[in-house]
Amino acid sequence: MLTRGMIVELPGHQGIGKLLSANEGHCLVSVFHSVFRSEQIEMPLEQLRRGFGKLAFMSGKTTGITWAG
């Protein structure tokens, strides 16, 4: 079950975002690209899944950052 504020994985390994809202099968996700650029996208709720584990990429480049979890 996804809830507001949860980190979610975008479809097709396009990155991660924060679930802002969900209503009637559609949702609004905040996607952070950089300090200067973020966007909110709408998509079908069924395309999202919970974001877990280690973050090993940012903008397609390996960063070496891992999150304990």
N, C-alpha and C positions, 0 to 999 in steps of 0.2 A: 504494500500500500504506500502510495506517495502522498506526502503532506507538504503544505506550504513551508518554504524555507529550506527544504531538503536539496542537497546537491544531486543532480541528475546527469546521466550520460546521454548525449545527443545521439541520434541514429547515425549509423555508418561511421562510427568512431570520429565524429566531427568535433569532439571536445566535450566539455562539461559546462553546466550552467546551474543556476539556482531557480527552483520552481517558485514562481511568484503567485500564481493562482491557477485553479482548475475548475471548469464548469461545463457540464453537459458534454464530456468527452474531449474538450479542447483545453489547452493550457497556455499560459504565458510564462516564458522562461527568460531570465536575464543571463546574457552571455557576455563574459568579460574577455576582451581581446587584448587590451593593454591598458596602461594608466590613462591613456588619452581616448580610448575607443571601447565602448561597450554598446550593446544593443539588446532590445527586447524582441523576441520572436514568438509567434503563435504557431502552434502545431497540435496535431492530434495527440491526446494523452497516451494513447496506446503505443506510440513510437518511442516513448521515454522509458528508461529504466533507472533504478537507483544507482548513483555513482558510488563506488566503493574503492577501497584499497589505496594503492600507491599511484601517485602522479609522476609519470616518467617523461612527460612531454609538455611542451608549451609552444604553440605556434609551429608544431611539426619538428621542433628541434629538441634533442635530449638535453635536459638541464642538470641531471644528477640529483634533483630534489626528490626525496621520498618522504612520505608522511607515515608516521607510526600509526598502526591501527589494526 
